[in-house]
């Protein structure tokens, strides 16, 4: 059984992955920076665990937009 590890970039904690499935849900970010940034041609990727996500987003001046899946369907 293949065991690969994903890390939370904020706290450094390992998130267990078994058979390509994360045993814990994480926030996965990927940003391809464009011409109007100082990071043109760079792609930035990071993961944030749920606990760190809560801590970071609770400091937002404007809260995260939350859409319930049942409202979309
Ligand atoms: Zn974390």
PDB file of the backbone (N, CA, C, O) and the ligand in Angstrom, with CONECT records:
HET     ZN  A 101       1
ATOM      1  N   UNK A   1       0.857  -1.194   0.000  1.00  0.00           N
ATOM      2  CA  UNK A   1       0.000   0.000   0.000  1.00  0.00           C
ATOM      3  C   UNK A   1       0.897   1.250   0.000  1.00  0.00           C
ATOM      4  O   UNK A   1       1.736   1.430   0.883  1.00  0.00           O
ATOM      5  N   UNK A   2       0.705   2.071  -0.972  1.00  0.00           N
ATOM      6  CA  UNK A   2       1.521   3.285  -1.096  1.00  0.00           C
ATOM      7  C   UNK A   2       1.076   4.353  -0.093  1.00  0.00           C
ATOM      8  O   UNK A   2      -0.100   4.711  -0.033  1.00  0.00           O
ATOM      9  N   UNK A   3       2.017   4.848   0.681  1.00  0.00           N
ATOM     10  CA  UNK A   3       1.721   5.921   1.630  1.00  0.00           C
ATOM     11  C   UNK A   3       2.566   7.139   1.274  1.00  0.00           C
ATOM     12  O   UNK A   3       3.793   7.128   1.372  1.00  0.00           O
ATOM     13  N   UNK A   4       1.873   8.171   0.865  1.00  0.00           N
ATOM     14  CA  UNK A   4       2.532   9.422   0.482  1.00  0.00           C
ATOM     15  C   UNK A   4       2.131  10.472   1.508  1.00  0.00           C
ATOM     16  O   UNK A   4       1.069  10.352   2.119  1.00  0.00           O
ATOM     17  N   UNK A   5       2.938  11.478   1.710  1.00  0.00           N
ATOM     18  CA  UNK A   5       2.564  12.468   2.712  1.00  0.00           C
ATOM     19  C   UNK A   5       2.419  13.861   2.139  1.00  0.00           C
ATOM     20  O   UNK A   5       3.175  14.304   1.273  1.00  0.00           O
ATOM     21  N   UNK A   6       1.405  14.528   2.669  1.00  0.00           N
ATOM     22  CA  UNK A   6       1.132  15.916   2.310  1.00  0.00           C
ATOM     23  C   UNK A   6       1.337  16.698   3.599  1.00  0.00           C
ATOM     24  O   UNK A   6       1.002  16.205   4.676  1.00  0.00           O
ATOM     25  N   UNK A   7       1.877  17.900   3.509  1.00  0.00           N
ATOM     26  CA  UNK A   7       2.109  18.709   4.695  1.00  0.00           C
ATOM     27  C   UNK A   7       1.301  19.996   4.663  1.00  0.00           C
ATOM     28  O   UNK A   7       1.062  20.574   3.603  1.00  0.00           O
ATOM     29  N   UNK A   8       0.886  20.432   5.851  1.00  0.00           N
ATOM     30  CA  UNK A   8       0.271  21.746   5.967  1.00  0.00           C
ATOM     31  C   UNK A   8       1.420  22.746   5.921  1.00  0.00           C
ATOM     32  O   UNK A   8       2.333  22.668   6.742  1.00  0.00           O
ATOM     33  N   UNK A   9       1.392  23.667   4.993  1.00  0.00           N
ATOM     34  CA  UNK A   9       2.483  24.633   4.852  1.00  0.00           C
ATOM     35  C   UNK A   9       2.544  25.618   6.015  1.00  0.00           C
ATOM     36  O   UNK A   9       3.591  26.212   6.270  1.00  0.00           O
ATOM     37  N   UNK A  10       1.420  25.795   6.726  1.00  0.00           N
ATOM     38  CA  UNK A  10       1.395  26.766   7.819  1.00  0.00           C
ATOM     39  C   UNK A  10       2.023  26.184   9.087  1.00  0.00           C
ATOM     40  O   UNK A  10       2.942  26.781   9.647  1.00  0.00           O
ATOM     41  N   UNK A  11       1.538  25.027   9.546  1.00  0.00           N
ATOM     42  CA  UNK A  11       2.039  24.455  10.802  1.00  0.00           C
ATOM     43  C   UNK A  11       3.034  23.321  10.594  1.00  0.00           C
ATOM     44  O   UNK A  11       3.660  22.870  11.553  1.00  0.00           O
ATOM     45  N   UNK A  12       3.191  22.854   9.363  1.00  0.00           N
ATOM     46  CA  UNK A  12       4.175  21.817   9.066  1.00  0.00           C
ATOM     47  C   UNK A  12       3.727  20.402   9.390  1.00  0.00           C
ATOM     48  O   UNK A  12       4.495  19.452   9.239  1.00  0.00           O
ATOM     49  N   UNK A  13       2.481  20.261   9.836  1.00  0.00           N
ATOM     50  CA  UNK A  13       1.953  18.952  10.211  1.00  0.00           C
ATOM     51  C   UNK A  13       1.730  18.078   8.970  1.00  0.00           C
ATOM     52  O   UNK A  13       1.309  18.562   7.920  1.00  0.00           O
ATOM     53  N   UNK A  14       2.020  16.793   9.118  1.00  0.00           N
ATOM     54  CA  UNK A  14       1.829  15.861   8.008  1.00  0.00           C
ATOM     55  C   UNK A  14       0.384  15.407   7.948  1.00  0.00           C
ATOM     56  O   UNK A  14      -0.229  15.103   8.971  1.00  0.00           O
ATOM     57  N   UNK A  15      -0.148  15.365   6.745  1.00  0.00           N
ATOM     58  CA  UNK A  15      -1.501  14.869   6.526  1.00  0.00           C
ATOM     59  C   UNK A  15      -1.350  13.528   5.816  1.00  0.00           C
ATOM     60  O   UNK A  15      -0.738  13.447   4.751  1.00  0.00           O
ATOM     61  N   UNK A  16      -1.902  12.494   6.405  1.00  0.00           N
ATOM     62  CA  UNK A  16      -1.725  11.153   5.868  1.00  0.00           C
ATOM     63  C   UNK A  16      -2.520  10.939   4.578  1.00  0.00           C
ATOM     64  O   UNK A  16      -3.690  11.304   4.466  1.00  0.00           O
ATOM     65  N   UNK A  17      -1.835  10.338   3.623  1.00  0.00           N
ATOM     66  CA  UNK A  17      -2.473  10.013   2.347  1.00  0.00           C
ATOM     67  C   UNK A  17      -2.343   8.512   2.137  1.00  0.00           C
ATOM     68  O   UNK A  17      -1.239   7.971   2.189  1.00  0.00           O
ATOM     69  N   UNK A  18      -3.450   7.843   1.904  1.00  0.00           N
ATOM     70  CA  UNK A  18      -3.419   6.397   1.649  1.00  0.00           C
ATOM     71  C   UNK A  18      -4.099   6.112   0.320  1.00  0.00           C
ATOM     72  O   UNK A  18      -5.242   6.514   0.102  1.00  0.00           O
ATOM     73  N   UNK A  19      -3.401   5.422  -0.561  1.00  0.00           N
ATOM     74  CA  UNK A  19      -3.907   5.102  -1.900  1.00  0.00           C
ATOM     75  C   UNK A  19      -4.367   6.349  -2.655  1.00  0.00           C
ATOM     76  O   UNK A  19      -5.364   6.337  -3.377  1.00  0.00           O
ATOM     77  N   UNK A  20      -3.606   7.422  -2.460  1.00  0.00           N
ATOM     78  CA  UNK A  20      -3.904   8.659  -3.173  1.00  0.00           C
ATOM     79  C   UNK A  20      -5.056   9.452  -2.585  1.00  0.00           C
ATOM     80  O   UNK A  20      -5.463  10.467  -3.149  1.00  0.00           O
ATOM     81  N   UNK A  21      -5.589   8.996  -1.449  1.00  0.00           N
ATOM     82  CA  UNK A  21      -6.696   9.716  -0.813  1.00  0.00           C
ATOM     83  C   UNK A  21      -6.220  10.297   0.515  1.00  0.00           C
ATOM     84  O   UNK A  21      -5.675   9.580   1.355  1.00  0.00           O
ATOM     85  N   UNK A  22      -6.426  11.591   0.698  1.00  0.00           N
ATOM     86  CA  UNK A  22      -6.059  12.240   1.949  1.00  0.00           C
ATOM     87  C   UNK A  22      -7.044  11.834   3.030  1.00  0.00           C
ATOM     88  O   UNK A  22      -8.255  11.880   2.818  1.00  0.00           O
ATOM     89  N   UNK A  23      -6.525  11.431   4.204  1.00  0.00           N
ATOM     90  CA  UNK A  23      -7.381  10.972   5.295  1.00  0.00           C
ATOM     91  C   UNK A  23      -7.970  12.152   6.067  1.00  0.00           C
ATOM     92  O   UNK A  23      -8.713  11.973   7.031  1.00  0.00           O
ATOM     93  N   UNK A  24      -7.630  13.330   5.632  1.00  0.00           N
ATOM     94  CA  UNK A  24      -8.072  14.563   6.292  1.00  0.00           C
ATOM     95  C   UNK A  24      -8.211  15.577   5.160  1.00  0.00           C
ATOM     96  O   UNK A  24      -7.378  15.601   4.254  1.00  0.00           O
ATOM     97  N   UNK A  25      -9.220  16.392   5.193  1.00  0.00           N
ATOM     98  CA  UNK A  25      -9.397  17.350   4.106  1.00  0.00           C
ATOM     99  C   UNK A  25      -8.545  18.590   4.353  1.00  0.00           C
ATOM    100  O   UNK A  25      -8.475  19.076   5.482  1.00  0.00           O
ATOM    101  N   UNK A  26      -7.909  19.098   3.328  1.00  0.00           N
ATOM    102  CA  UNK A  26      -7.067  20.288   3.450  1.00  0.00           C
ATOM    103  C   UNK A  26      -7.433  21.308   2.376  1.00  0.00           C
ATOM    104  O   UNK A  26      -8.036  20.973   1.357  1.00  0.00           O
ATOM    105  N   UNK A  27      -7.060  22.543   2.626  1.00  0.00           N
ATOM    106  CA  UNK A  27      -7.253  23.596   1.646  1.00  0.00           C
ATOM    107  C   UNK A  27      -6.054  23.544   0.711  1.00  0.00           C
ATOM    108  O   UNK A  27      -4.914  23.689   1.152  1.00  0.00           O
ATOM    109  N   UNK A  28      -6.306  23.338  -0.581  1.00  0.00           N
ATOM    110  CA  UNK A  28      -5.228  23.257  -1.553  1.00  0.00           C
ATOM    111  C   UNK A  28      -5.253  24.500  -2.424  1.00  0.00           C
ATOM    112  O   UNK A  28      -6.255  24.795  -3.076  1.00  0.00           O
ATOM    113  N   UNK A  29      -4.152  25.221  -2.431  1.00  0.00           N
ATOM    114  CA  UNK A  29      -4.093  26.439  -3.225  1.00  0.00           C
ATOM    115  C   UNK A  29      -3.054  26.308  -4.329  1.00  0.00           C
ATOM    116  O   UNK A  29      -1.967  25.768  -4.128  1.00  0.00           O
ATOM    117  N   UNK A  30      -3.417  26.815  -5.490  1.00  0.00           N
ATOM    118  CA  UNK A  30      -2.469  26.859  -6.606  1.00  0.00           C
ATOM    119  C   UNK A  30      -2.704  28.169  -7.340  1.00  0.00           C
ATOM    120  O   UNK A  30      -3.826  28.473  -7.746  1.00  0.00           O
ATOM    121  N   UNK A  31      -1.650  28.932  -7.504  1.00  0.00           N
ATOM    122  CA  UNK A  31      -1.777  30.233  -8.168  1.00  0.00           C
ATOM    123  C   UNK A  31      -0.697  30.405  -9.218  1.00  0.00           C
ATOM    124  O   UNK A  31       0.496  30.306  -8.934  1.00  0.00           O
ATOM    125  N   UNK A  32      -1.142  30.665 -10.434  1.00  0.00           N
ATOM    126  CA  UNK A  32      -0.214  30.950 -11.514  1.00  0.00           C
ATOM    127  C   UNK A  32      -0.158  32.460 -11.643  1.00  0.00           C
ATOM    128  O   UNK A  32      -1.110  33.085 -12.111  1.00  0.00           O
ATOM    129  N   UNK A  33       0.952  33.044 -11.230  1.00  0.00           N
ATOM    130  CA  UNK A  33       1.086  34.495 -11.243  1.00  0.00           C
ATOM    131  C   UNK A  33       1.274  35.012 -12.662  1.00  0.00           C
ATOM    132  O   UNK A  33       1.939  34.391 -13.491  1.00  0.00           O
ATOM    133  N   UNK A  34       0.681  36.140 -12.910  1.00  0.00           N
ATOM    134  CA  UNK A  34       0.717  36.690 -14.262  1.00  0.00           C
ATOM    135  C   UNK A  34       1.584  37.926 -14.409  1.00  0.00           C
ATOM    136  O   UNK A  34       2.332  38.309 -13.509  1.00  0.00           O
ATOM    137  N   UNK A  35       1.457  38.522 -15.556  1.00  0.00           N
ATOM    138  CA  UNK A  35       2.271  39.659 -15.973  1.00  0.00           C
ATOM    139  C   UNK A  35       2.222  40.841 -15.008  1.00  0.00           C
ATOM    140  O   UNK A  35       3.237  41.505 -14.800  1.00  0.00           O
ATOM    141  N   UNK A  36       1.054  41.114 -14.415  1.00  0.00           N
ATOM    142  CA  UNK A  36       0.927  42.283 -13.550  1.00  0.00           C
ATOM    143  C   UNK A  36       1.328  41.999 -12.099  1.00  0.00           C
ATOM    144  O   UNK A  36       0.863  42.675 -11.181  1.00  0.00           O
ATOM    145  N   UNK A  37       2.169  41.027 -11.900  1.00  0.00           N
ATOM    146  CA  UNK A  37       2.707  40.736 -10.570  1.00  0.00           C
ATOM    147  C   UNK A  37       4.229  40.732 -10.675  1.00  0.00           C
ATOM    148  O   UNK A  37       4.785  40.824 -11.769  1.00  0.00           O
ATOM    149  N   UNK A  38       4.885  40.628  -9.545  1.00  0.00           N
ATOM    150  CA  UNK A  38       6.348  40.506  -9.558  1.00  0.00           C
ATOM    151  C   UNK A  38       6.774  39.045  -9.617  1.00  0.00           C
ATOM    152  O   UNK A  38       7.952  38.721  -9.466  1.00  0.00           O
ATOM    153  N   UNK A  39       5.792  38.160  -9.839  1.00  0.00           N
ATOM    154  CA  UNK A  39       6.063  36.721  -9.842  1.00  0.00           C
ATOM    155  C   UNK A  39       5.675  36.098 -11.184  1.00  0.00           C
ATOM    156  O   UNK A  39       5.383  34.905 -11.264  1.00  0.00           O
ATOM    157  N   UNK A  40       5.676  36.908 -12.215  1.00  0.00           N
ATOM    158  CA  UNK A  40       5.278  36.441 -13.543  1.00  0.00           C
ATOM    159  C   UNK A  40       6.029  35.159 -13.911  1.00  0.00           C
ATOM    160  O   UNK A  40       7.236  35.051 -13.693  1.00  0.00           O
ATOM    161  N   UNK A  41       5.314  34.211 -14.460  1.00  0.00           N
ATOM    162  CA  UNK A  41       5.770  32.874 -14.885  1.00  0.00           C
ATOM    163  C   UNK A  41       5.919  31.887 -13.716  1.00  0.00           C
ATOM    164  O   UNK A  41       6.279  30.731 -13.935  1.00  0.00           O
ATOM    165  N   UNK A  42       5.645  32.329 -12.478  1.00  0.00           N
ATOM    166  CA  UNK A  42       5.778  31.419 -11.337  1.00  0.00           C
ATOM    167  C   UNK A  42       4.422  30.822 -10.969  1.00  0.00           C
ATOM    168  O   UNK A  42       3.395  31.498 -11.027  1.00  0.00           O
ATOM    169  N   UNK A  43       4.437  29.549 -10.592  1.00  0.00           N
ATOM    170  CA  UNK A  43       3.239  28.890 -10.068  1.00  0.00           C
ATOM    171  C   UNK A  43       3.522  28.583  -8.599  1.00  0.00           C
ATOM    172  O   UNK A  43       4.508  27.921  -8.275  1.00  0.00           O
ATOM    173  N   UNK A  44       2.659  29.066  -7.723  1.00  0.00           N
ATOM    174  CA  UNK A  44       2.817  28.830  -6.287  1.00  0.00           C
ATOM    175  C   UNK A  44       1.766  27.841  -5.820  1.00  0.00           C
ATOM    176  O   UNK A  44       0.595  27.956  -6.179  1.00  0.00           O
ATOM    177  N   UNK A  45       2.188  26.854  -5.009  1.00  0.00           N
ATOM    178  CA  UNK A  45       1.270  25.837  -4.491  1.00  0.00           C
ATOM    179  C   UNK A  45       1.503  25.656  -3.004  1.00  0.00           C
ATOM    180  O   UNK A  45       2.644  25.650  -2.541  1.00  0.00           O
ATOM    181  N   UNK A  46       0.418  25.507  -2.257  1.00  0.00           N
ATOM    182  CA  UNK A  46       0.547  25.169  -0.834  1.00  0.00           C
ATOM    183  C   UNK A  46      -0.743  24.546  -0.322  1.00  0.00           C
ATOM    184  O   UNK A  46      -1.806  24.671  -0.931  1.00  0.00           O
ATOM    185  N   UNK A  47      -0.618  23.873   0.812  1.00  0.00           N
ATOM    186  CA  UNK A  47      -1.762  23.239   1.473  1.00  0.00           C
ATOM    187  C   UNK A  47      -1.911  23.837   2.862  1.00  0.00           C
ATOM    188  O   UNK A  47      -0.922  24.179   3.510  1.00  0.00           O
ATOM    189  N   UNK A  48      -3.134  23.958   3.306  1.00  0.00           N
ATOM    190  CA  UNK A  48      -3.404  24.450   4.661  1.00  0.00           C
ATOM    191  C   UNK A  48      -4.382  23.484   5.321  1.00  0.00           C
ATOM    192  O   UNK A  48      -5.441  23.197   4.763  1.00  0.00           O
ATOM    193  N   UNK A  49      -4.031  22.978   6.516  1.00  0.00           N
ATOM    194  CA  UNK A  49      -4.924  22.049   7.225  1.00  0.00           C
ATOM    195  C   UNK A  49      -6.151  22.820   7.732  1.00  0.00           C
ATOM    196  O   UNK A  49      -6.153  24.050   7.769  1.00  0.00           O
ATOM    197  N   UNK A  50      -7.181  22.082   8.118  1.00  0.00           N
ATOM    198  CA  UNK A  50      -8.441  22.736   8.494  1.00  0.00           C
ATOM    199  C   UNK A  50      -8.280  23.661   9.702  1.00  0.00           C
ATOM    200  O   UNK A  50      -8.880  24.735   9.741  1.00  0.00           O
ATOM    201  N   UNK A  51      -7.475  23.253  10.687  1.00  0.00           N
ATOM    202  CA  UNK A  51      -7.278  24.076  11.893  1.00  0.00           C
ATOM    203  C   UNK A  51      -6.602  25.400  11.531  1.00  0.00           C
ATOM    204  O   UNK A  51      -7.015  26.454  12.014  1.00  0.00           O
ATOM    205  N   UNK A  52      -5.576  25.355  10.694  1.00  0.00           N
ATOM    206  CA  UNK A  52      -4.877  26.576  10.264  1.00  0.00           C
ATOM    207  C   UNK A  52      -5.794  27.415   9.379  1.00  0.00           C
ATOM    208  O   UNK A  52      -5.771  28.644   9.440  1.00  0.00           O
ATOM    209  N   UNK A  53      -6.583  26.760   8.576  1.00  0.00           N
ATOM    210  CA  UNK A  53      -7.530  27.460   7.711  1.00  0.00           C
ATOM    211  C   UNK A  53      -8.503  28.286   8.552  1.00  0.00           C
ATOM    212  O   UNK A  53      -8.775  29.446   8.243  1.00  0.00           O
ATOM    213  N   UNK A  54      -9.022  27.674   9.616  1.00  0.00           N
ATOM    214  CA  UNK A  54      -9.949  28.365  10.522  1.00  0.00           C
ATOM    215  C   UNK A  54      -9.286  29.592  11.138  1.00  0.00           C
ATOM    216  O   UNK A  54      -9.880  30.668  11.214  1.00  0.00           O
ATOM    217  N   UNK A  55      -8.042  29.406  11.577  1.00  0.00           N
ATOM    218  CA  UNK A  55      -7.314  30.481  12.237  1.00  0.00           C
ATOM    219  C   UNK A  55      -7.056  31.648  11.274  1.00  0.00           C
ATOM    220  O   UNK A  55      -7.230  32.811  11.637  1.00  0.00           O
ATOM    221  N   UNK A  56      -6.649  31.332  10.071  1.00  0.00           N
ATOM    222  CA  UNK A  56      -6.325  32.370   9.081  1.00  0.00           C
ATOM    223  C   UNK A  56      -7.591  33.087   8.607  1.00  0.00           C
ATOM    224  O   UNK A  56      -7.649  34.317   8.585  1.00  0.00           O
ATOM    225  N   UNK A  57      -8.596  32.306   8.232  1.00  0.00           N
ATOM    226  CA  UNK A  57      -9.799  32.925   7.672  1.00  0.00           C
ATOM    227  C   UNK A  57     -10.592  33.699   8.727  1.00  0.00           C
ATOM    228  O   UNK A  57     -11.349  34.605   8.377  1.00  0.00           O
ATOM    229  N   UNK A  58     -10.434  33.357  10.021  1.00  0.00           N
ATOM    230  CA  UNK A  58     -11.149  34.092  11.073  1.00  0.00           C
ATOM    231  C   UNK A  58     -10.608  35.512  11.214  1.00  0.00           C
ATOM    232  O   UNK A  58     -11.250  36.370  11.820  1.00  0.00           O
ATOM    233  N   UNK A  59      -9.420  35.756  10.650  1.00  0.00           N
ATOM    234  CA  UNK A  59      -8.823  37.097  10.708  1.00  0.00           C
ATOM    235  C   UNK A  59      -9.164  37.958   9.486  1.00  0.00           C
ATOM    236  O   UNK A  59      -8.779  39.124   9.409  1.00  0.00           O
ATOM    237  N   UNK A  60      -9.875  37.377   8.554  1.00  0.00           N
ATOM    238  CA  UNK A  60     -10.266  38.133   7.361  1.00  0.00           C
ATOM    239  C   UNK A  60     -11.203  39.274   7.734  1.00  0.00           C
ATOM    240  O   UNK A  60     -12.085  39.094   8.574  1.00  0.00           O
ATOM    241  N   UNK A  61     -11.028  40.439   7.128  1.00  0.00           N
ATOM    242  CA  UNK A  61     -11.932  41.572   7.335  1.00  0.00           C
ATOM    243  C   UNK A  61     -13.304  41.262   6.713  1.00  0.00           C
ATOM    244  O   UNK A  61     -14.351  41.594   7.267  1.00  0.00           O
ATOM    245  N   UNK A  62     -13.256  40.629   5.573  1.00  0.00           N
ATOM    246  CA  UNK A  62     -14.477  40.186   4.893  1.00  0.00           C
ATOM    247  C   UNK A  62     -14.470  38.656   4.956  1.00  0.00           C
ATOM    248  O   UNK A  62     -13.541  38.014   4.467  1.00  0.00           O
ATOM    249  N   UNK A  63     -15.498  38.088   5.553  1.00  0.00           N
ATOM    250  CA  UNK A  63     -15.468  36.621   5.718  1.00  0.00           C
ATOM    251  C   UNK A  63     -15.486  35.838   4.414  1.00  0.00           C
ATOM    252  O   UNK A  63     -15.883  36.342   3.363  1.00  0.00           O
ATOM    253  N   UNK A  64     -15.049  34.606   4.514  1.00  0.00           N
ATOM    254  CA  UNK A  64     -15.044  33.681   3.381  1.00  0.00           C
ATOM    255  C   UNK A  64     -16.473  33.495   2.888  1.00  0.00           C
ATOM    256  O   UNK A  64     -17.402  33.389   3.688  1.00  0.00           O
ATOM    257  N   UNK A  65     -16.641  33.456   1.604  1.00  0.00           N
ATOM    258  CA  UNK A  65     -17.964  33.199   1.032  1.00  0.00           C
ATOM    259  C   UNK A  65     -18.226  31.699   1.123  1.00  0.00           C
ATOM    260  O   UNK A  65     -17.466  30.891   0.591  1.00  0.00           O
ATOM    261  N   UNK A  66     -19.298  31.346   1.795  1.00  0.00           N
ATOM    262  CA  UNK A  66     -19.630  29.935   1.985  1.00  0.00           C
ATOM    263  C   UNK A  66     -20.900  29.626   1.199  1.00  0.00           C
ATOM    264  O   UNK A  66     -21.934  30.268   1.388  1.00  0.00           O
ATOM    265  N   UNK A  67     -20.812  28.666   0.343  1.00  0.00           N
ATOM    266  CA  UNK A  67     -21.970  28.247  -0.451  1.00  0.00           C
ATOM    267  C   UNK A  67     -22.275  26.798  -0.096  1.00  0.00           C
ATOM    268  O   UNK A  67     -21.416  25.927  -0.233  1.00  0.00           O
ATOM    269  N   UNK A  68     -23.476  26.547   0.351  1.00  0.00           N
ATOM    270  CA  UNK A  68     -23.884  25.166   0.659  1.00  0.00           C
ATOM    271  C   UNK A  68     -24.150  24.458  -0.662  1.00  0.00           C
ATOM    272  O   UNK A  68     -24.842  24.980  -1.536  1.00  0.00           O
ATOM    273  N   UNK A  69     -23.590  23.267  -0.789  1.00  0.00           N
ATOM    274  CA  UNK A  69     -23.726  22.509  -2.035  1.00  0.00           C
ATOM    275  C   UNK A  69     -25.189  22.270  -2.414  1.00  0.00           C
ATOM    276  O   UNK A  69     -25.525  22.219  -3.597  1.00  0.00           O
ATOM    277  N   UNK A  70     -26.046  22.126  -1.423  1.00  0.00           N
ATOM    278  CA  UNK A  70     -27.459  21.862  -1.696  1.00  0.00           C
ATOM    279  C   UNK A  70     -28.128  23.053  -2.388  1.00  0.00           C
ATOM    280  O   UNK A  70     -29.114  22.892  -3.107  1.00  0.00           O
ATOM    281  N   UNK A  71     -27.566  24.274  -2.154  1.00  0.00           N
ATOM    282  CA  UNK A  71     -28.138  25.466  -2.782  1.00  0.00           C
ATOM    283  C   UNK A  71     -27.723  25.560  -4.258  1.00  0.00           C
ATOM    284  O   UNK A  71     -28.415  26.167  -5.076  1.00  0.00           O
ATOM    285  N   UNK A  72     -26.596  24.954  -4.568  1.00  0.00           N
ATOM    286  CA  UNK A  72     -26.068  25.005  -5.934  1.00  0.00           C
ATOM    287  C   UNK A  72     -26.760  23.987  -6.831  1.00  0.00           C
ATOM    288  O   UNK A  72     -27.024  24.240  -8.006  1.00  0.00           O
ATOM    289  N   UNK A  73     -27.047  22.829  -6.243  1.00  0.00           N
ATOM    290  CA  UNK A  73     -27.615  21.742  -7.034  1.00  0.00           C
ATOM    291  C   UNK A  73     -29.088  21.941  -7.372  1.00  0.00           C
ATOM    292  O   UNK A  73     -29.688  21.096  -8.035  1.00  0.00           O
TER     293      UNK A  73
HETATM  294 ZN    ZN A 101      -1.834  23.439   9.740  1.00  0.00          ZN
END
